[in-house]
């Protein structure tokens, strides 16, 4: 948080000893430690709340994206179902057309005359 080294802390301690005095210095140091602890807890709580809010927003975005994709998925499934229905109907119509057209299978069909020149 703060970039305070050993020498800076030593200087603050010496100034505090001179200003406050040796009798009151332990109680002041204890109170300062309590305040620093409370401040750290407050900062960590705020940081955790912000992280939680960011995660919540991210999850809401993902859920919205999934809902949007699900709508597209339903449209694709419906299109696939319609295509299969059309294919099945086309096959049924083709089958019905084959039944109505009679194709002769006899060998009595007329054959084109063969030239004797090629033989």
C-alpha positions in Angstrom: 0.0 0.0 0.0 2.5 2.6 1.1 6.2 2.3 0.3 7.7 2.9 3.7 11.0 1.3 4.5 12.8 0.6 7.7 14.5 4.0 8.1 11.3 5.9 7.6 9.6 3.8 10.3 12.6 4.4 12.6 12.4 8.1 12.1 8.6 8.1 12.7 9.2 6.1 16.0 11.9 8.5 17.2 9.7 11.6 16.5 6.7 9.9 18.2 8.9 9.1 21.2 10.0 12.7 21.5 6.6 14.3 20.9 4.3 11.8 22.9 6.7 10.7 25.5 7.7 7.2 26.8 4.7 6.9 29.1 2.0 7.3 26.5 3.8 5.8 23.5 2.7 2.1 24.0 -1.0 3.1 24.3 -0.8 5.4 21.3 1.0 2.6 19.3 -1.7 0.1 20.3 -4.5 2.5 19.2 -2.7 3.2 15.9 -2.3 -0.5 15.3 -6.1 -1.0 15.9 -6.9 1.8 13.5 -4.6 0.4 10.8 -6.2 -3.1 11.3 -9.7 -1.6 10.9 -8.6 0.3 7.8 -7.1 -2.8 6.2 -10.2 -4.9 7.0 -12.4 -2.1 5.5 -10.3 -2.0 2.3 -10.3 -5.7 2.0 -14.1 -5.8 2.5 -14.6 -3.1 -0.2 -12.3 -4.9 -2.5 -14.1 -8.2 -2.0 -17.5 -6.5 -2.7 -16.2 -5.0 -5.9 -14.8 -8.4 -7.0 -18.1 -10.0 -6.2 -20.0 -7.3 -8.2 -17.7 -7.8 -11.2 -18.2 -11.6 -11.1 -22.0 -11.1 -10.8 -22.0 -8.8 -13.9 -19.8 -11.3 -15.8 -22.2 -14.2 -14.9 -25.2 -12.1 -16.0 -23.5 -11.3 -19.3 -22.8 -15.0 -19.9 -26.4 -16.0 -19.0 -27.7 -13.3 -21.4 -25.4 -14.6 -24.1 -26.5 -18.2 -23.5 -30.2 -17.1 -23.7 -29.5 -15.3 -27.0 -27.7 -18.4 -28.3 -30.5 -20.6 -27.1 -33.0 -18.6 -29.2 -30.8 -19.1 -32.3 -30.5 -22.8 -31.4 -34.2 -23.1 -31.3 -34.5 -21.5 -34.7 -31.9 -23.8 -36.2 -33.6 -26.8 -34.8 -37.0 -25.7 -36.2 -35.4 -25.1 -39.6 -33.8 -28.6 -39.5 -37.2 -30.2 -38.5 -38.9 -28.3 -41.4 -36.2 -29.5 -43.9 -36.7 -33.1 -42.8 -40.5 -32.7 -43.2 -40.1 -31.3 -46.7 -37.7 -34.1 -47.6 -40.1 -36.7 -46.4 -43.0 -35.1 -48.3 -40.9 -35.0 -51.4 -40.0 -38.6 -51.1 -43.7 -39.5 -50.6 -44.7 -37.5 -53.7 -41.9 -39.2 -55.7 -43.0 -42.6 -54.6 -46.7 -41.8 -55.4 -45.5 -40.6 -58.9 -43.7 -43.9 -59.5 -46.7 -45.9 -58.7 -48.9 -44.0 -61.2 -46.5 -44.2 -64.1 -46.3 -47.7 -65.6 -42.9 -48.5 -67.1 -43.0 -51.5 -69.4 -40.6 -54.2 -68.4 -41.3 -56.6 -71.3 -38.7 -57.5 -73.9 -41.3 -56.9 -76.6 -40.2 -53.3 -77.1 -39.3 -52.2 -80.5 -35.6 -52.2 -81.2 -34.0 -49.9 -83.8 -33.1 -51.6 -87.0 -29.4 -52.6 -87.2 -27.4 -51.9 -90.2 -25.8 -54.8 -91.9 -22.9 -52.7 -93.0 -21.4 -52.5 -89.5 -21.6 -56.3 -89.0 
